Amino acid sequence: MKPLLFLFASLLSLCVNAQRHDFSFAGPRADATVITPADTFSTEKGYGYDFIKVPGKKGGEPFIFSVNVPDGNYKVTVTLGNKKKAASTTVRAESRRLFLNNIATKKGELKDFSFIVNKRDTRIGDNDFVRIKPREKTKLNWDDKLSIEVTGDAPACAAIRIEPADPEVTTLWLCGNSTVVDQDYEPWASWGQMITQWFDDRVAVANYAESGERASSFIAEKRLAKIISLMKAGDYLFVEFGHNDQKEKGAGKGAYYNFATCLKTFIDEARAKGVTPVFITPTQRRAFDATNTKIVETHADYPDAMRWVAQREQVPVIELHDMTRTFFETLGFEGSKKALVHYPANTYPGQPTALADNTHFNPYGAYEISKMVVEGIKSLQLPIVSHIKDIYTPFDPAHPDALDTFHWVDSQFFEVAKPDGN
């Protein structure tokens, strides 16, 4: 394998203390630091191969490469392809956020692609932090590194550049639960980690959702406070809750009480910063009626409460609740299992029993849901619609993409335990 090169350029004025980093398979370059397969990541060095084995002598194996950078949005430019062979490469970042899927290159062909990755840690101020859950401490989303995963059927990455993004890049801040969060492990996935692929390098997606979250706990754990400390005028705050909120019991709880009050907090905080709030009604559960043809309502009055607050406060709404109902009913009782985590025993390592989850999506389901959110953005005519990439094709939940047209290369990390929330 030819040596990797890693170039440290001068500090950029776009982001204090942030550097531009280049690494390449192209051979020696001026001002470059050569990296060999032995150069695994260390905190002291601040860059290197991370988590999984490095590419072998022949190349073509998946790898993760991490770089220490401060919080912020970063423009990542990858050069995909190989001079000696054809390739098919997928690029994800941080906690399995999809940016490029199954990019084909011919022998000798090199293609450049740029996208924006949001990197964060838990710090809000000198003595103020997001209160993440113990399991989140291992999530790539909350560490000090920006991690790029290069995978695919025959991956070939010739170069990667990481540099601070233009401060004027629009950030789409996501607030929600396990149906939105960046899921770290196969076979779980959510729309928040799939929607990243549909935007060009003028939009960043900062996904702060977490499994098991309610609107109230999202605020109490200071996840919203962290967003408020970073968001700027012109950004968007997307809010999807309801799955776990309906389980709250006690005085002052309920859809039109505590839940509605929390939703008003999201609105007020966003507008105070010149940010546009957008509500997203919760995804349906796969709960069919006795005839196995129609989805039954399992969210009580929480979707209606979200609509009620939105109407009162003039907040745009994306009707994911309705679109996912159509999606499930179109796929049918059996077909809808293909969009969720339904797998026979031993499909994945360490999975002795079957998985049958009617709430959480697999990569295909999450991919389809992400397109529903894009359709919602289009129907609302939000200005970021101009930054949807040409690769996006219009979507109708009554005519979903066939499963055999979706190809996903699994990451090397699996988890059989169901995410928090239902």
VEXDREN-2710 file (C-alpha; in Angstrom, 1 decimal):
% VEXDREN-2710
k/r/px/py/pz
1/MET/0.0/0.0/0.0
2/LYS/1.3/3.4/-0.9
3/PRO/1.9/5.6/2.2
4/LEU/-0.8/8.0/3.4
5/LEU/0.1/11.6/3.6
6/PHE/-1.3/14.0/6.1
7/LEU/-0.8/17.8/5.5
8/PHE/-1.2/20.3/8.3
9/ALA/-1.8/23.7/6.8
10/SER/-1.9/27.1/8.5
11/LEU/-4.6/28.1/10.8
12/LEU/-7.7/29.4/9.1
13/SER/-9.4/32.6/10.2
14/LEU/-12.8/30.9/9.7
15/CYS/-12.5/29.0/13.0
16/VAL/-10.3/29.8/16.0
17/ASN/-7.7/27.2/16.7
18/ALA/-9.0/25.0/13.8
19/GLN/-6.6/23.6/11.2
20/ARG/-7.0/22.4/7.7
21/HIS/-5.9/18.8/7.3
22/ASP/-5.1/16.9/4.1
23/PHE/-4.1/13.3/3.7
24/SER/-3.5/11.5/0.4
25/PHE/-2.5/8.3/-1.3
26/ALA/-0.9/10.2/-4.1
27/GLY/2.7/10.1/-2.9
28/PRO/5.1/12.7/-1.4
29/ARG/4.0/16.3/-1.3
30/ALA/5.6/19.4/0.0
31/ASP/4.8/20.1/3.7
32/ALA/3.2/16.7/4.1
33/THR/3.6/14.2/6.9
34/VAL/3.8/10.6/5.8
35/ILE/1.4/8.2/7.5
36/THR/1.9/4.4/7.4
37/PRO/-0.5/1.7/8.4
38/ALA/1.2/1.8/11.8
39/ASP/-0.1/5.3/12.4
40/THR/-3.1/4.5/14.5
41/PHE/-4.9/7.3/16.3
42/SER/-3.5/8.7/19.6
43/THR/-4.6/11.7/21.6
44/GLU/-1.0/13.0/21.6
45/LYS/-0.7/12.8/17.8
46/GLY/-4.3/14.0/17.2
47/TYR/-4.9/12.0/14.0
48/GLY/-4.7/8.5/12.6
49/TYR/-6.6/5.2/11.9
50/ASP/-9.1/4.6/14.5
51/PHE/-11.4/1.9/16.0
52/ILE/-11.0/-0.8/13.2
53/LYS/-8.0/-2.3/11.4
54/VAL/-6.2/-0.1/8.9
55/PRO/-6.1/-1.0/5.2
56/GLY/-3.9/-3.9/4.3
57/LYS/-1.1/-3.9/1.7
58/LYS/-3.5/-4.3/-1.2
59/GLY/-5.9/-1.6/0.0
60/GLY/-9.7/-1.9/-0.5
61/GLU/-10.6/-2.5/3.1
62/PRO/-12.9/-0.2/5.1
63/PHE/-11.3/2.1/7.6
64/ILE/-12.1/5.0/10.0
65/PHE/-9.8/8.0/10.2
66/SER/-10.1/10.5/13.0
67/VAL/-8.7/14.0/13.6
68/ASN/-8.9/16.1/16.7
69/VAL/-10.7/19.3/16.0
70/PRO/-12.7/21.8/18.1
71/ASP/-16.5/22.0/18.0
72/GLY/-17.9/23.4/14.8
73/ASN/-19.0/22.7/11.2
74/TYR/-16.3/21.3/8.9
75/LYS/-16.1/21.0/5.2
76/VAL/-14.9/17.6/4.3
77/THR/-13.7/17.0/0.7
78/VAL/-13.0/13.4/-0.3
79/THR/-11.4/12.2/-3.5
80/LEU/-12.8/8.8/-4.3
81/GLY/-11.3/6.3/-6.8
82/ASN/-8.2/4.3/-7.6
83/LYS/-5.8/4.5/-10.5
84/LYS/-5.5/0.8/-10.8
85/LYS/-9.0/-0.6/-10.3
86/ALA/-12.7/0.2/-10.3
87/ALA/-14.3/0.9/-6.9
88/SER/-17.6/1.4/-5.0
89/THR/-17.2/3.6/-1.9
90/THR/-19.5/4.7/0.8
91/VAL/-18.6/7.6/3.2
92/ARG/-20.1/8.1/6.6
93/ALA/-18.9/10.3/9.5
94/GLU/-19.2/10.4/13.3
95/SER/-22.0/8.1/14.5
96/ARG/-22.8/6.6/11.1
97/ARG/-24.1/9.8/9.4
98/LEU/-24.4/9.0/5.7
99/PHE/-22.9/11.4/3.2
100/LEU/-22.0/9.4/0.1
101/ASN/-23.6/6.0/-0.7
102/ASN/-22.2/3.5/-3.2
103/ILE/-20.2/5.9/-5.3
104/ALA/-18.9/4.0/-8.4
105/THR/-15.6/4.9/-10.0
106/LYS/-14.0/3.4/-13.0
107/LYS/-10.4/2.2/-13.1
108/GLY/-8.2/5.4/-13.2
109/GLU/-11.2/7.7/-12.3
110/LEU/-11.0/10.1/-9.4
111/LYS/-14.1/12.1/-8.2
112/ASP/-14.2/14.9/-5.6
113/PHE/-17.1/15.3/-3.2
114/SER/-17.6/17.9/-0.5
115/PHE/-20.0/17.9/2.5
116/ILE/-20.4/19.4/5.9
117/VAL/-19.9/17.5/9.1
118/ASN/-20.9/18.9/12.5
119/LYS/-18.6/18.0/15.3
120/ARG/-19.4/18.6/19.0
121/ASP/-18.6/17.7/22.6
122/THR/-20.5/18.1/25.8
123/ARG/-19.1/21.4/26.9
124/ILE/-21.4/24.4/27.0
125/GLY/-19.4/26.8/29.1
126/ASP/-16.4/26.6/31.5
127/ASN/-18.4/24.7/34.1
128/ASP/-21.5/23.8/32.2
129/PHE/-22.0/20.5/30.2
130/VAL/-24.7/18.5/28.5
131/ARG/-25.7/15.7/30.8
132/ILE/-25.3/12.7/28.5
133/LYS/-26.3/9.1/29.4
134/PRO/-23.5/6.6/30.4
135/ARG/-23.9/4.8/27.1
136/GLU/-23.4/8.0/25.1
137/LYS/-19.9/8.3/26.4
138/THR/-18.8/5.9/23.8
139/LYS/-20.7/7.6/20.9
140/LEU/-18.5/9.1/18.2
141/ASN/-20.9/12.1/18.3
142/TRP/-19.7/13.3/21.7
143/ASP/-15.9/12.8/21.6
144/ASP/-13.1/15.3/20.7
145/LYS/-12.6/13.8/17.3
146/LEU/-14.0/14.1/13.8
147/SER/-14.2/10.6/12.5
148/ILE/-14.6/9.7/8.8
149/GLU/-15.6/6.1/7.9
150/VAL/-14.7/4.9/4.4
151/THR/-16.4/1.7/3.5
152/GLY/-18.3/0.0/0.6
153/ASP/-18.2/-3.1/-1.6
154/ALA/-14.7/-2.0/-2.9
155/PRO/-13.8/1.2/-1.1
156/ALA/-11.2/3.5/-2.6
157/CYS/-10.4/6.9/-1.0
158/ALA/-7.5/8.7/-2.6
159/ALA/-7.6/11.9/-0.4
160/ILE/-9.5/13.6/2.4
161/ARG/-9.4/17.3/3.3
162/ILE/-10.9/18.6/6.5
163/GLU/-11.2/22.3/7.0
164/PRO/-13.5/24.7/8.9
165/ALA/-16.7/25.4/7.1
166/ASP/-17.8/28.8/5.9
167/PRO/-19.5/30.5/9.0
168/GLU/-22.5/31.3/6.8
169/VAL/-23.3/27.6/6.3
170/THR/-26.9/27.0/7.4
171/THR/-27.2/24.5/10.3
172/LEU/-30.2/22.3/10.7
173/TRP/-30.4/21.4/14.4
174/LEU/-32.3/18.1/15.1
175/CYS/-34.1/17.5/18.4
176/GLY/-35.8/14.2/19.0
177/ASN/-35.6/10.6/20.2
178/SER/-34.5/7.2/18.9
179/THR/-36.4/7.6/15.6
180/VAL/-34.2/10.7/14.9
181/VAL/-30.9/10.0/16.6
182/ASP/-27.6/9.0/14.9
183/GLN/-27.6/5.2/15.7
184/ASP/-24.1/3.9/16.2
185/TYR/-24.8/0.3/15.6
186/GLU/-26.2/-2.0/13.0
187/PRO/-28.9/-2.9/12.3
188/TRP/-30.5/0.2/13.9
189/ALA/-30.9/3.5/12.0
190/SER/-32.8/6.7/12.1
191/TRP/-33.8/9.4/9.6
192/GLY/-31.5/12.0/11.2
193/GLN/-28.4/10.1/10.1
194/MET/-29.7/9.6/6.6
195/ILE/-30.9/13.0/5.7
196/THR/-27.3/14.3/5.7
197/GLN/-26.7/12.7/2.2
198/TRP/-29.3/14.9/0.6
199/PHE/-27.8/18.4/1.2
200/ASP/-24.9/20.1/-0.5
201/ASP/-21.9/21.8/1.3
202/ARG/-24.0/24.8/2.3
203/VAL/-26.0/22.9/4.9
204/ALA/-24.8/21.2/8.1
205/VAL/-27.0/18.7/10.0
206/ALA/-26.3/18.8/13.8
207/ASN/-28.3/15.8/15.2
208/TYR/-28.7/16.2/19.0
209/ALA/-31.5/13.6/19.2
210/GLU/-31.0/10.7/21.6
211/SER/-32.8/7.4/22.3
212/GLY/-35.4/7.6/25.1
213/GLU/-35.7/11.4/25.1
214/ARG/-38.8/13.4/25.8
215/ALA/-39.2/17.1/25.1
216/SER/-38.9/17.7/28.8
217/SER/-35.8/15.6/29.4
218/PHE/-34.1/17.1/26.3
219/ILE/-34.4/20.4/27.9
220/ALA/-33.5/19.2/31.4
221/GLU/-30.3/17.5/30.2
222/LYS/-29.2/20.8/28.6
223/ARG/-29.2/19.4/25.1
224/LEU/-31.3/22.4/24.0
225/ALA/-29.0/24.7/26.0
226/LYS/-26.0/23.4/24.0
227/ILE/-27.8/24.1/20.7
228/ILE/-28.8/27.6/21.9
229/SER/-25.1/28.3/22.6
230/LEU/-24.2/27.5/19.1
231/MET/-27.0/28.3/16.7
232/LYS/-27.2/31.5/14.7
233/ALA/-29.7/33.5/12.8
234/GLY/-30.8/31.7/9.6
235/ASP/-30.5/28.2/11.1
236/TYR/-33.4/25.8/11.6
237/LEU/-34.5/23.9/14.7
238/PHE/-36.3/20.7/13.8
239/VAL/-38.3/19.2/16.7
240/GLU/-39.8/15.6/16.7
241/PHE/-41.1/14.2/20.0
242/GLY/-44.1/12.2/21.2
243/HIS/-43.1/8.6/21.4
244/ASN/-41.7/8.8/25.0
245/ASP/-43.6/11.9/26.1
246/GLN/-46.9/10.0/26.3
247/LYS/-45.4/7.8/29.0
248/GLU/-45.0/10.7/31.5
249/LYS/-47.4/10.5/34.4
250/GLY/-48.2/12.8/37.3
251/ALA/-49.5/16.2/38.1
252/GLY/-49.0/18.7/35.3
253/LYS/-48.1/16.1/32.7
254/GLY/-50.0/15.4/29.5
255/ALA/-50.0/16.4/25.9
256/TYR/-51.7/19.8/26.3
257/TYR/-49.8/20.6/29.5
258/ASN/-46.2/19.8/30.1
259/PHE/-45.6/18.6/26.6
260/ALA/-47.1/21.7/25.0
261/THR/-45.2/24.0/27.4
262/CYS/-41.9/22.3/26.4
263/LEU/-42.7/22.7/22.7
264/LYS/-43.3/26.4/23.4
265/THR/-39.9/26.6/25.0
266/PHE/-38.3/25.2/21.8
267/ILE/-40.1/27.9/19.7
268/ASP/-39.2/30.8/22.0
269/GLU/-35.5/29.9/22.3
270/ALA/-35.2/29.4/18.5
271/ARG/-36.9/32.7/17.6
272/ALA/-34.9/34.6/20.1
273/LYS/-31.8/33.6/18.1
274/GLY/-33.4/34.3/14.7
275/VAL/-33.7/30.6/14.1
276/THR/-36.8/29.0/12.3
277/PRO/-38.5/26.3/14.4
278/VAL/-40.1/23.4/12.5
279/PHE/-42.2/20.7/14.1
280/ILE/-42.2/17.1/12.9
281/THR/-45.0/14.9/14.1
282/PRO/-43.8/11.5/15.4
283/THR/-43.3/8.5/13.2
284/GLN/-46.0/5.8/13.5
285/ARG/-45.4/2.5/15.2
286/ARG/-46.0/-0.6/13.2
287/ALA/-49.3/-1.4/14.9
288/PHE/-51.8/-2.9/12.5
289/ASP/-55.5/-3.4/13.3
290/ALA/-57.3/-6.8/13.4
291/THR/-57.5/-6.9/9.6
292/ASN/-53.7/-6.4/9.3
293/THR/-54.4/-3.6/6.7
294/LYS/-54.6/-0.3/8.7
295/ILE/-52.3/1.3/11.2
296/VAL/-53.9/2.0/14.5
297/GLU/-53.1/5.2/16.5
298/THR/-50.8/4.6/19.4
299/HIS/-49.6/8.1/20.2
300/ALA/-52.8/9.3/22.0
301/ASP/-53.3/13.0/21.6
302/TYR/-49.6/14.0/21.3
303/PRO/-49.5/14.5/17.6
304/ASP/-52.6/16.7/17.8
305/ALA/-51.1/18.6/20.7
306/MET/-48.0/19.3/18.5
307/ARG/-50.3/20.5/15.7
308/TRP/-52.2/22.7/18.1
309/VAL/-49.1/24.4/19.5
310/ALA/-47.8/24.9/15.9
311/GLN/-51.1/26.5/14.8
312/ARG/-51.2/28.8/17.7
313/GLU/-47.5/29.8/17.3
314/GLN/-47.5/29.8/13.5
315/VAL/-44.8/27.1/13.3
316/PRO/-44.4/25.0/10.1
317/VAL/-45.2/21.3/10.5
318/ILE/-43.8/18.3/8.6
319/GLU/-46.5/15.5/8.8
320/LEU/-44.2/12.5/9.4
321/HIS/-47.0/10.9/11.4
322/ASP/-49.3/10.8/8.4
323/MET/-46.6/9.9/5.8
324/THR/-45.3/6.9/7.9
325/ARG/-48.9/5.6/8.2
326/THR/-49.2/5.7/4.5
327/PHE/-45.7/4.1/4.1
328/PHE/-46.5/1.1/6.4
329/GLU/-50.0/0.5/5.0
330/THR/-48.5/0.6/1.5
331/LEU/-45.8/-2.0/2.3
332/GLY/-48.4/-4.1/4.1
333/PHE/-48.3/-6.2/7.3
334/GLU/-45.4/-8.4/6.2
335/GLY/-43.6/-5.9/3.9
336/SER/-43.4/-3.2/6.6
337/LYS/-41.2/-5.5/8.6
338/LYS/-38.5/-4.9/6.0
339/ALA/-38.3/-1.2/7.1
340/LEU/-37.8/-2.0/10.8
341/VAL/-35.5/-4.1/12.9
342/HIS/-37.1/-7.5/12.1
343/TYR/-34.4/-10.1/11.6
344/PRO/-34.2/-13.9/12.2
345/ALA/-31.9/-15.2/14.9
346/ASN/-28.1/-15.2/14.0
347/THR/-28.5/-12.6/11.3
348/TYR/-25.9/-10.5/13.1
349/PRO/-23.0/-11.6/15.4
350/GLY/-24.1/-12.2/19.0
351/GLN/-27.8/-12.3/18.1
352/PRO/-29.1/-15.7/19.4
353/THR/-32.8/-14.7/19.2
354/ALA/-34.9/-13.0/16.6
355/LEU/-35.2/-9.2/16.5
356/ALA/-38.8/-7.9/16.2
357/ASP/-39.0/-4.2/16.8
358/ASN/-42.0/-2.3/15.6
359/THR/-40.7/1.2/16.4
360/HIS/-37.1/1.4/15.3
361/PHE/-36.0/1.5/11.7
362/ASN/-33.3/-0.3/9.9
363/PRO/-31.1/1.5/7.3
364/TYR/-33.7/1.0/4.5
365/GLY/-36.6/2.3/6.6
366/ALA/-34.5/5.3/7.9
367/TYR/-33.5/6.1/4.3
368/GLU/-37.1/6.2/3.2
369/ILE/-38.1/8.3/6.3
370/SER/-35.4/10.8/5.5
371/LYS/-36.9/11.3/2.0
372/MET/-40.3/12.0/3.7
373/VAL/-38.7/14.7/5.7
374/VAL/-37.1/16.2/2.6
375/GLU/-40.6/16.1/1.0
376/GLY/-41.9/18.0/4.0
377/ILE/-39.1/20.6/3.6
378/LYS/-40.1/21.0/-0.1
379/SER/-43.8/21.3/0.7
380/LEU/-43.1/24.0/3.2
381/GLN/-40.9/25.8/0.7
382/LEU/-38.2/26.4/3.2
383/PRO/-35.2/28.2/1.7
384/ILE/-32.8/25.3/2.3
385/VAL/-34.7/23.5/-0.4
386/SER/-32.3/25.2/-2.8
387/HIS/-29.4/23.1/-1.3
388/ILE/-31.0/19.7/-1.9
389/LYS/-28.6/17.8/-4.1
390/ASP/-29.4/16.8/-7.7
391/ILE/-29.1/13.1/-6.7
392/TYR/-32.3/13.4/-4.7
393/THR/-35.4/12.0/-6.5
394/PRO/-39.0/12.9/-5.5
395/PHE/-40.6/10.6/-3.1
396/ASP/-44.2/9.5/-2.4
397/PRO/-44.8/7.3/0.7
398/ALA/-47.6/5.6/-1.2
399/HIS/-45.0/4.5/-3.8
400/PRO/-41.9/3.8/-1.7
401/ASP/-38.6/2.8/-3.2
402/ALA/-38.3/-1.0/-3.7
403/LEU/-36.1/-2.6/-1.1
404/ASP/-33.9/-4.2/-3.8
405/THR/-33.0/-0.8/-5.1
406/PHE/-31.4/0.1/-1.7
407/HIS/-27.9/-1.2/-1.1
408/TRP/-26.4/-0.7/2.4
409/VAL/-22.9/-1.9/3.4
410/ASP/-23.0/-2.7/7.1
411/SER/-20.5/-1.0/9.4
412/GLN/-18.3/-3.3/11.6
413/PHE/-20.2/-2.4/14.8
414/PHE/-23.3/-4.3/15.9
415/GLU/-25.7/-4.1/18.8
416/VAL/-28.5/-6.5/19.5
417/ALA/-30.0/-4.5/22.4
418/LYS/-33.0/-2.3/21.4
419/PRO/-32.4/1.4/21.8
420/ASP/-34.2/3.2/24.6
421/GLY/-37.8/4.3/24.0
422/ASN/-40.6/2.6/22.1
END
